[in-house]
Protein backbone atom coordinates (compact mmCIF):
# COMPACT_ATOMS: atom_id res chain seq x y z
CA UNK A 1 0.00 0.00 0.00
CA UNK A 2 1.35 3.42 -1.00
CA UNK A 3 2.20 5.63 1.96
CA UNK A 4 0.64 9.12 2.11
CA UNK A 5 4.08 10.68 1.63
CA UNK A 6 4.85 8.55 -1.44
CA UNK A 7 1.42 9.48 -2.80
CA UNK A 8 2.17 13.17 -2.30
CA UNK A 9 5.55 12.84 -4.03
CA UNK A 10 3.87 11.09 -6.97
CA UNK A 11 1.26 13.85 -7.22
CA UNK A 12 4.00 16.47 -7.28
CA UNK A 13 5.87 14.59 -10.00
CA UNK A 14 2.69 14.46 -12.10
CA UNK A 15 2.02 18.15 -11.60
CA UNK A 16 5.52 18.91 -12.91
CA UNK A 17 5.34 16.42 -15.79
CA UNK A 18 6.46 18.26 -18.96
CA UNK A 19 3.66 16.76 -21.07
CA UNK A 20 0.78 15.88 -18.72
CA UNK A 21 1.36 18.25 -15.83
CA UNK A 22 -0.21 21.51 -14.74
CA UNK A 23 1.00 24.53 -16.79
CA UNK A 24 1.23 26.72 -13.68
CA UNK A 25 3.16 24.16 -11.63
CA UNK A 26 5.54 23.44 -14.51
CA UNK A 27 6.56 27.07 -14.90
CA UNK A 28 7.52 27.60 -11.23
CA UNK A 29 11.07 27.71 -9.84
CA UNK A 30 12.63 28.20 -6.39
CA UNK A 31 12.24 31.98 -6.45
CA UNK A 32 8.62 32.03 -7.60
CA UNK A 33 7.58 29.44 -5.02
CA UNK A 34 9.49 31.02 -2.10
CA UNK A 35 6.80 33.65 -1.29
CA UNK A 36 4.18 30.90 -1.03
CA UNK A 37 6.46 28.93 1.28
CA UNK A 38 6.76 31.91 3.62
CA UNK A 39 3.02 32.54 3.45
CA UNK A 40 2.23 28.94 4.36
CA UNK A 41 4.59 29.08 7.34
CA UNK A 42 2.73 32.15 8.60
CA UNK A 43 -0.60 30.40 8.13
CA UNK A 44 0.68 27.55 10.29
CA UNK A 45 1.59 30.08 12.99
CA UNK A 46 -1.82 31.73 12.63
CA UNK A 47 -3.66 28.42 13.12
CA UNK A 48 -1.60 27.77 16.24
CA UNK A 49 -2.31 31.25 17.60
CA UNK A 50 -6.06 30.73 17.04
CA UNK A 51 -5.98 27.29 18.65
CA UNK A 52 -7.59 25.81 15.53
CA UNK A 53 -6.31 22.23 15.41
CA UNK A 54 -8.27 21.32 12.26
CA UNK A 55 -6.82 24.31 10.41
CA UNK A 56 -3.37 23.45 11.77
CA UNK A 57 -3.53 20.02 10.12
CA UNK A 58 -4.46 21.60 6.79
CA UNK A 59 -1.84 24.33 7.04
CA UNK A 60 0.90 21.84 7.94
CA UNK A 61 -0.09 19.91 4.83
CA UNK A 62 0.22 23.06 2.74
CA UNK A 63 3.65 23.70 4.23
CA UNK A 64 4.74 20.12 3.58
CA UNK A 65 3.62 20.52 -0.02
CA UNK A 66 5.93 23.51 -0.33
CA UNK A 67 8.87 21.37 0.83
CA UNK A 68 7.91 18.66 -1.67
CA UNK A 69 7.59 21.30 -4.41
CA UNK A 70 11.09 22.69 -3.79
CA UNK A 71 12.54 19.21 -3.57
CA UNK A 72 10.95 18.22 -6.88
CA UNK A 73 12.38 21.28 -8.64
CA UNK A 74 15.80 20.43 -7.20
CA UNK A 75 15.52 16.80 -8.29
CA UNK A 76 14.67 17.82 -11.85
CA UNK A 77 17.78 20.03 -11.84
CA UNK A 78 19.93 17.15 -10.59
CA UNK A 79 20.67 18.87 -7.29
CA UNK A 80 19.00 16.69 -4.67
CA UNK A 81 15.72 14.87 -3.98
CA UNK A 82 13.19 14.84 -1.15
CA UNK A 83 14.93 11.82 0.37
CA UNK A 84 18.16 13.84 0.56
CA UNK A 85 16.33 16.64 2.37
CA UNK A 86 14.89 14.18 4.89
CA UNK A 87 18.26 12.47 5.35
CA UNK A 88 20.06 15.77 5.87
CA UNK A 89 17.69 16.96 8.61
CA UNK A 90 17.75 13.55 10.29
CA UNK A 91 21.56 13.62 10.33
CA UNK A 92 21.52 17.16 11.71
CA UNK A 93 19.13 16.23 14.53
CA UNK A 94 21.31 13.27 15.49
CA UNK A 95 24.40 15.48 15.43
CA UNK A 96 22.80 18.21 17.52
CA UNK A 97 21.32 15.86 20.14
CA UNK A 98 24.26 13.79 21.39
CA UNK A 99 22.62 13.74 24.84
CA UNK A 100 19.70 11.79 23.33
CA UNK A 101 21.33 9.70 20.63
CA UNK A 102 24.85 9.51 22.07
CA UNK A 103 26.71 9.49 25.37
CA UNK A 104 26.75 13.21 26.15
CA UNK A 105 25.01 14.40 29.32
CA UNK A 106 23.10 17.69 29.55
CA UNK A 107 21.49 18.63 32.83
CA UNK A 108 18.97 21.31 31.85
CA UNK A 109 17.11 22.98 29.00
CA UNK A 110 19.42 26.00 29.34
CA UNK A 111 22.48 23.79 28.98
CA UNK A 112 20.87 22.11 25.97
CA UNK A 113 20.25 25.49 24.35
CA UNK A 114 23.89 26.44 24.89
CA UNK A 115 25.07 23.14 23.42
CA UNK A 116 22.70 23.60 20.47
CA UNK A 117 24.19 27.01 19.73
CA UNK A 118 27.70 25.56 19.99
CA UNK A 119 26.82 22.89 17.42
CA UNK A 120 25.33 25.53 15.11
CA UNK A 121 28.43 27.71 15.50
CA UNK A 122 30.69 24.78 14.61
CA UNK A 123 28.60 24.14 11.50
CA UNK A 124 28.86 27.80 10.48
CA UNK A 125 32.64 27.69 10.95
CA UNK A 126 32.85 24.61 8.75
CA UNK A 127 30.77 26.26 6.02
CA UNK A 128 32.92 29.41 6.14
CA UNK A 129 36.13 27.37 5.84
CA UNK A 130 34.68 25.40 2.97
CA UNK A 131 33.69 28.61 1.18
CA UNK A 132 37.03 30.24 1.92
CA UNK A 133 35.48 33.32 3.51
CA UNK A 134 35.98 34.94 6.94
CA UNK A 135 33.64 33.62 9.58
CA UNK A 136 31.22 35.96 11.37
CA UNK A 137 28.98 35.39 14.34
CA UNK A 138 26.25 36.90 12.13
CA UNK A 139 26.54 34.17 9.48
CA UNK A 140 23.39 32.23 8.74
CA UNK A 141 20.79 34.83 9.74
CA UNK A 142 18.41 34.59 6.79
CA UNK A 143 17.71 37.77 4.82
CA UNK A 144 14.14 36.62 4.22
CA UNK A 145 13.21 36.75 7.91
CA UNK A 146 10.67 39.43 8.91
CA UNK A 147 12.61 42.63 9.57
CA UNK A 148 11.90 42.92 13.32
CA UNK A 149 12.64 39.24 13.88
CA UNK A 150 15.88 39.45 11.90
CA UNK A 151 16.95 42.57 13.83
CA UNK A 152 16.45 40.79 17.16
CA UNK A 153 18.30 37.73 15.93
CA UNK A 154 21.24 39.80 14.67
CA UNK A 155 21.37 41.54 18.06
CA UNK A 156 21.35 38.20 19.91
CA UNK A 157 24.25 37.02 17.79
CA UNK A 158 26.26 40.18 18.52
CA UNK A 159 25.51 39.77 22.24
CA UNK A 160 27.25 36.38 22.23
CA UNK A 161 30.62 38.09 21.93
CA UNK A 162 29.80 40.76 24.53
CA UNK A 163 28.48 43.49 22.22
CA UNK A 164 25.40 44.20 24.31
CA UNK A 165 23.87 46.57 26.85
CA UNK A 166 23.91 45.27 30.46
CA UNK A 167 20.14 45.70 30.90
CA UNK A 168 17.05 47.34 29.37
CA UNK A 169 17.53 50.84 30.79
CA UNK A 170 20.25 52.07 28.37
CA UNK A 171 18.26 50.55 25.51
CA UNK A 172 15.26 52.67 26.48
CA UNK A 173 17.54 55.71 26.43
CA UNK A 174 18.72 54.65 22.97
CA UNK A 175 15.13 54.45 21.74
CA UNK A 176 14.46 57.97 23.04
CA UNK A 177 17.70 59.19 21.43
CA UNK A 178 16.69 57.78 18.07
CA UNK A 179 13.22 59.34 18.33
CA UNK A 180 14.82 62.72 19.05
CA UNK A 181 17.03 62.34 15.97
CA UNK A 182 14.00 61.59 13.80
CA UNK A 183 12.20 64.64 15.21
CA UNK A 184 15.22 66.78 14.32
CA UNK A 185 15.22 65.47 10.74
CA UNK A 186 11.49 66.20 10.44
CA UNK A 187 11.93 69.74 11.77
CA UNK A 188 14.73 70.30 9.24
CA UNK A 189 12.50 69.03 6.43
CA UNK A 190 14.98 66.27 5.62
CA UNK A 191 14.75 64.14 2.51
CA UNK A 192 12.71 60.95 2.57
CA UNK A 193 15.80 58.73 2.60
CA UNK A 194 17.08 60.42 5.76
CA UNK A 195 13.70 60.02 7.47
CA UNK A 196 13.61 56.37 6.49
CA UNK A 197 17.08 55.82 7.95
CA UNK A 198 16.17 57.46 11.25
CA UNK A 199 12.90 55.55 11.50
CA UNK A 200 14.81 52.35 10.79
CA UNK A 201 17.14 53.17 13.69
CA UNK A 202 14.12 53.55 15.97
CA UNK A 203 12.70 50.20 14.92
CA UNK A 204 16.08 48.53 15.36
CA UNK A 205 16.41 49.99 18.85
CA UNK A 206 12.87 48.87 19.72
CA UNK A 207 13.67 45.35 18.53
CA UNK A 208 16.72 45.43 20.80
CA UNK A 209 14.57 46.56 23.72
CA UNK A 210 12.19 43.66 23.06
CA UNK A 211 15.14 41.28 23.15
CA UNK A 212 16.37 42.68 26.46
CA UNK A 213 12.86 42.21 27.90
CA UNK A 214 12.69 38.67 26.47
CA UNK A 215 9.77 39.61 24.24
CA UNK A 216 9.33 38.44 20.65
CA UNK A 217 8.94 41.75 18.76
CA UNK A 218 7.01 40.08 15.93
CA UNK A 219 4.53 38.52 18.37
CA UNK A 220 4.20 41.79 20.29
CA UNK A 221 3.49 43.76 17.11
CA UNK A 222 0.99 41.15 15.89
CA UNK A 223 -0.88 41.36 19.18
CA UNK A 224 -0.84 45.16 19.10
CA UNK A 225 -2.17 45.12 15.54
CA UNK A 226 -4.87 42.61 16.47
CA UNK A 227 -5.86 44.82 19.42
CA UNK A 228 -6.09 47.87 17.15
CA UNK A 229 -8.14 45.92 14.62
CA UNK A 230 -10.55 44.67 17.29
CA UNK A 231 -11.05 48.14 18.73
CA UNK A 232 -11.28 49.87 15.36
CA UNK A 233 -13.97 47.47 14.15
CA UNK A 234 -15.98 48.37 17.27
CA UNK A 235 -15.41 52.07 16.56
CA UNK A 236 -16.75 51.54 13.02
CA UNK A 237 -19.92 49.94 14.38
CA UNK A 238 -20.48 52.72 16.91
CA UNK A 239 -19.79 55.39 14.30
CA UNK A 240 -22.38 53.84 12.00
CA UNK A 241 -24.92 53.67 14.84
CA UNK A 242 -24.42 57.37 15.63
CA UNK A 243 -24.03 58.50 12.01
CA UNK A 244 -20.53 59.82 12.66
CA UNK A 245 -18.43 60.52 9.59
CA UNK A 246 -14.79 61.54 9.20
CA UNK A 247 -14.75 63.59 12.38
CA UNK A 248 -11.47 62.91 14.18
CA UNK A 249 -12.59 64.27 17.55
CA UNK A 250 -15.79 62.23 17.50
CA UNK A 251 -14.01 59.10 16.34
CA UNK A 252 -11.35 59.53 19.01
CA UNK A 253 -14.09 59.84 21.64
CA UNK A 254 -15.52 56.54 20.41
CA UNK A 255 -12.03 55.02 20.54
CA UNK A 256 -11.65 56.08 24.16
CA UNK A 257 -15.08 54.61 24.93
CA UNK A 258 -14.10 51.28 23.36
CA UNK A 259 -10.88 51.23 25.41
CA UNK A 260 -12.86 51.90 28.61
CA UNK A 261 -15.35 49.17 27.76
CA UNK A 262 -12.53 46.66 27.35
Backbone torsions as a table, in degrees:
resi	resn	phi	psi	omega
1	UNK	NA	132.7	-178.3
2	UNK	-69.3	131.9	178.0
3	UNK	-72.8	155.7	177.9
4	UNK	-56.5	-36.3	-179.4
5	UNK	-69.1	-43.0	177.0
6	UNK	-62.0	-37.3	178.0
7	UNK	-63.6	-42.6	179.1
8	UNK	-64.5	-41.7	178.4
9	UNK	-62.8	-38.4	179.0
10	UNK	-67.7	-38.5	177.3
11	UNK	-62.8	-42.3	-179.7
12	UNK	-64.8	-40.7	178.5
13	UNK	-62.0	-39.3	179.1
14	UNK	-67.9	-40.8	179.0
15	UNK	-61.2	-31.7	-178.2
16	UNK	-94.3	1.5	-178.6
17	UNK	-58.9	128.2	-175.5
18	UNK	-60.3	-27.0	-175.7
19	UNK	-105.7	-39.3	-173.2
20	UNK	-111.1	2.5	-175.1
21	UNK	-82.2	-174.5	179.8
22	UNK	-85.2	128.4	-179.0
23	UNK	-55.2	-40.6	-179.2
24	UNK	-66.3	-48.0	-178.5
25	UNK	-63.3	-35.9	-177.8
26	UNK	-67.1	-30.6	-173.8
27	UNK	-85.9	-4.7	-176.3
28	UNK	-79.8	155.3	172.6
29	UNK	-137.7	-175.7	-176.7
30	UNK	-54.6	-45.5	-173.3
31	UNK	-70.3	-35.7	-178.8
32	UNK	-75.5	-26.8	-179.3
33	UNK	-84.9	-26.8	-175.1
34	UNK	-51.5	-44.6	179.9
35	UNK	-60.3	-35.1	178.3
36	UNK	-68.8	-36.3	178.3
37	UNK	-61.4	-45.9	178.6
38	UNK	-63.3	-43.4	180.0
39	UNK	-60.4	-43.7	-179.4
40	UNK	-65.1	-36.8	177.6
41	UNK	-62.6	-39.5	178.0
42	UNK	-68.0	-34.7	178.7
43	UNK	-69.0	-32.2	172.1
44	UNK	-61.7	-48.1	179.8
45	UNK	-61.6	-37.3	179.9
46	UNK	-65.6	-42.8	178.8
47	UNK	-62.4	-38.8	177.4
48	UNK	-64.5	-45.6	-178.8
49	UNK	-61.9	-34.0	-179.5
50	UNK	-84.5	-7.1	-178.7
51	UNK	67.3	28.4	-177.2
52	UNK	-97.8	93.6	-175.3
53	UNK	-66.4	-36.8	179.0
54	UNK	-63.8	-44.0	178.0
55	UNK	-65.9	-35.0	179.7
56	UNK	-60.8	-42.6	178.1
57	UNK	-59.5	-46.2	179.9
58	UNK	-63.9	-43.5	-177.3
59	UNK	-68.6	-36.9	175.5
60	UNK	-63.0	-36.4	176.0
61	UNK	-63.5	-42.6	177.8
62	UNK	-62.0	-39.5	179.6
63	UNK	-68.4	-40.7	176.7
64	UNK	-61.1	-38.5	178.4
65	UNK	-61.5	-35.7	177.5
66	UNK	-63.1	-41.8	177.7
67	UNK	-62.2	-44.9	179.3
68	UNK	-62.3	-38.8	-179.6
69	UNK	-62.8	-50.4	179.4
70	UNK	-60.7	-42.3	-179.0
71	UNK	-64.3	-37.0	179.0
72	UNK	-66.2	-42.8	177.4
73	UNK	-59.8	-43.4	179.8
74	UNK	-64.7	-39.9	179.9
75	UNK	-64.0	-41.5	179.1
76	UNK	-63.2	-30.6	179.4
77	UNK	-86.1	-0.4	-179.9
78	UNK	75.6	22.8	-177.4
79	UNK	-90.4	-57.3	178.6
80	UNK	-166.7	169.4	179.3
81	UNK	-120.4	174.9	179.9
82	UNK	-57.4	-40.2	179.7
83	UNK	-59.9	-35.2	178.2
84	UNK	-68.3	-36.9	177.5
85	UNK	-63.6	-47.1	-179.5
86	UNK	-63.5	-41.3	-179.9
87	UNK	-65.7	-39.3	-178.5
88	UNK	-64.8	-43.0	-179.0
89	UNK	-72.5	-33.4	176.4
90	UNK	-63.7	-44.8	178.0
91	UNK	-61.1	-41.1	-179.5
92	UNK	-64.0	-42.6	179.7
93	UNK	-65.0	-38.1	176.1
94	UNK	-63.9	-42.6	-177.9
95	UNK	-67.1	-36.4	-175.7
96	UNK	-89.3	-2.3	179.0
97	UNK	-126.7	58.0	179.6
98	UNK	-65.4	-20.6	178.1
99	UNK	-75.4	-15.7	178.2
100	UNK	-102.6	-44.8	-174.9
101	UNK	-105.6	3.4	179.1
102	UNK	-136.5	-152.8	-175.3
103	UNK	-103.6	-0.2	-178.7
104	UNK	-67.7	152.0	178.7
105	UNK	-120.7	128.4	178.2
106	UNK	-129.5	126.8	-169.1
107	UNK	-85.3	-24.8	-173.6
108	UNK	-147.5	168.1	177.2
109	UNK	-63.4	-36.5	178.9
110	UNK	-63.9	-42.7	178.2
111	UNK	-65.2	-37.0	177.4
112	UNK	-63.9	-41.5	179.2
113	UNK	-62.8	-40.9	178.0
114	UNK	-64.1	-43.0	178.6
115	UNK	-64.7	-39.0	177.9
116	UNK	-59.0	-46.3	-179.4
117	UNK	-65.6	-34.9	177.4
118	UNK	-64.6	-42.3	177.3
119	UNK	-62.2	-44.6	179.7
120	UNK	-63.0	-40.0	179.3
121	UNK	-63.6	-41.8	178.7
122	UNK	-62.5	-38.9	178.5
123	UNK	-66.7	-39.2	177.2
124	UNK	-65.0	-40.1	177.7
125	UNK	-60.8	-42.8	-179.9
126	UNK	-63.9	-41.4	179.3
127	UNK	-65.4	-40.3	179.7
128	UNK	-64.1	-43.7	177.9
129	UNK	-61.8	-42.8	-179.6
130	UNK	-63.1	-37.3	-179.8
131	UNK	-82.7	-11.4	-180.0
132	UNK	70.5	34.2	-179.4
133	UNK	-123.8	156.2	178.1
134	UNK	-62.4	141.7	178.9
135	UNK	-83.3	145.8	175.4
136	UNK	-134.4	146.4	176.5
137	UNK	-64.7	-16.5	180.0
138	UNK	-89.0	-3.4	-179.8
139	UNK	-59.7	142.0	172.6
140	UNK	88.8	1.3	176.0
141	UNK	-85.1	109.8	-170.2
142	UNK	-62.7	135.7	177.6
143	UNK	-66.5	-26.6	-175.6
144	UNK	-80.0	-4.3	178.0
145	UNK	-62.5	150.5	172.4
146	UNK	-53.8	144.5	-169.8
147	UNK	-57.6	-46.3	-179.3
148	UNK	-64.8	-41.5	179.7
149	UNK	-64.7	-41.5	179.9
150	UNK	-67.2	-38.3	178.3
151	UNK	-60.2	-46.7	-179.6
152	UNK	-64.0	-37.7	-179.1
153	UNK	-69.3	-40.9	175.9
154	UNK	-59.6	-43.1	-179.5
155	UNK	-65.2	-39.3	177.2
156	UNK	-63.3	-38.9	178.6
157	UNK	-64.1	-45.0	179.9
158	UNK	-62.8	-34.8	-178.9
159	UNK	-65.1	-24.4	-178.1
160	UNK	-63.2	-26.4	179.5
161	UNK	-107.0	22.8	172.9
162	UNK	88.7	2.5	-180.0
163	UNK	-87.7	82.2	-172.3
164	UNK	-160.9	151.8	172.6
165	UNK	-72.5	152.1	-178.9
166	UNK	-70.6	-31.2	-179.5
167	UNK	-155.6	-171.3	-173.9
168	UNK	-75.6	-26.0	-172.8
169	UNK	-56.7	-51.3	179.1
170	UNK	-65.6	-23.3	176.9
171	UNK	-71.2	-38.6	175.5
172	UNK	-60.4	-42.8	177.4
173	UNK	-61.7	-36.7	178.7
174	UNK	-66.6	-40.0	176.5
175	UNK	-59.7	-46.8	180.0
176	UNK	-63.7	-37.6	177.7
177	UNK	-62.5	-43.7	-179.1
178	UNK	-67.4	-35.8	177.5
179	UNK	-64.8	-40.7	178.5
180	UNK	-62.8	-38.7	179.5
181	UNK	-66.7	-37.8	177.2
182	UNK	-66.0	-41.7	179.3
183	UNK	-60.1	-40.2	178.5
184	UNK	-61.8	-43.7	179.7
185	UNK	-63.4	-38.9	179.4
186	UNK	-65.5	-44.9	-179.7
187	UNK	-62.5	-30.9	179.7
188	UNK	-89.4	8.3	178.7
189	UNK	54.0	49.6	-177.3
190	UNK	-68.5	162.1	178.2
191	UNK	-68.4	161.2	-176.4
192	UNK	-58.6	-39.6	-178.5
193	UNK	-61.7	-38.6	179.2
194	UNK	-67.9	-40.1	178.0
195	UNK	-64.3	-41.2	179.2
196	UNK	-61.9	-41.7	179.6
197	UNK	-63.4	-44.0	-179.1
198	UNK	-67.4	-39.7	178.0
199	UNK	-65.5	-38.0	176.2
200	UNK	-60.8	-38.8	177.9
201	UNK	-63.5	-37.9	177.5
202	UNK	-63.1	-48.2	-178.9
203	UNK	-62.7	-38.7	178.6
204	UNK	-64.5	-41.4	178.7
205	UNK	-66.9	-37.5	178.1
206	UNK	-66.2	-39.9	176.2
207	UNK	-61.4	-38.0	178.1
208	UNK	-66.4	-39.3	177.6
209	UNK	-63.0	-42.0	177.8
210	UNK	-59.4	-41.5	179.2
211	UNK	-62.7	-44.4	-179.4
212	UNK	-64.4	-27.5	178.8
213	UNK	-92.4	4.3	-179.2
214	UNK	59.2	44.2	178.4
215	UNK	-118.7	134.7	175.0
216	UNK	-74.9	112.7	-176.3
217	UNK	-63.2	-33.7	177.7
218	UNK	-64.2	-46.5	-179.9
219	UNK	-64.0	-41.0	-180.0
220	UNK	-62.7	-42.8	-179.8
221	UNK	-69.4	-37.6	176.9
222	UNK	-61.8	-42.9	179.9
223	UNK	-65.9	-40.6	178.8
224	UNK	-63.7	-40.5	178.9
225	UNK	-66.3	-41.8	178.4
226	UNK	-63.2	-38.4	178.0
227	UNK	-64.4	-43.5	178.3
228	UNK	-62.2	-44.7	-178.6
229	UNK	-61.3	-44.6	179.8
230	UNK	-61.0	-45.9	-179.0
231	UNK	-68.9	-40.2	-177.3
232	UNK	-66.6	-37.8	177.3
233	UNK	-61.3	-37.9	177.0
234	UNK	-67.1	-39.1	176.4
235	UNK	-60.6	-43.3	179.2
236	UNK	-58.0	-44.5	-179.8
237	UNK	-63.2	-45.1	179.9
238	UNK	-64.9	-39.1	179.3
239	UNK	-63.6	-39.7	178.2
240	UNK	-66.3	-40.5	179.7
241	UNK	-61.9	-36.2	-176.0
242	UNK	-101.5	9.9	179.1
243	UNK	53.5	45.3	178.5
244	UNK	-96.1	128.1	179.2
245	UNK	-95.5	-143.4	-177.2
246	UNK	-80.7	64.5	179.3
247	UNK	-112.2	105.1	-173.0
248	UNK	-59.3	-44.7	-178.6
249	UNK	-61.3	-43.8	-179.2
250	UNK	-67.5	-41.2	179.1
251	UNK	-66.3	-38.5	178.3
252	UNK	-65.6	-36.1	177.3
253	UNK	-63.3	-40.5	176.2
254	UNK	-64.7	-39.9	178.5
255	UNK	-59.6	-45.0	178.9
256	UNK	-64.3	-35.8	177.4
257	UNK	-64.7	-43.4	178.9
258	UNK	-61.8	-42.7	178.9
259	UNK	-61.6	-43.0	179.5
260	UNK	-64.0	-40.1	-179.1
261	UNK	-63.8	-33.8	178.8
262	UNK	-72.3	NA	NA
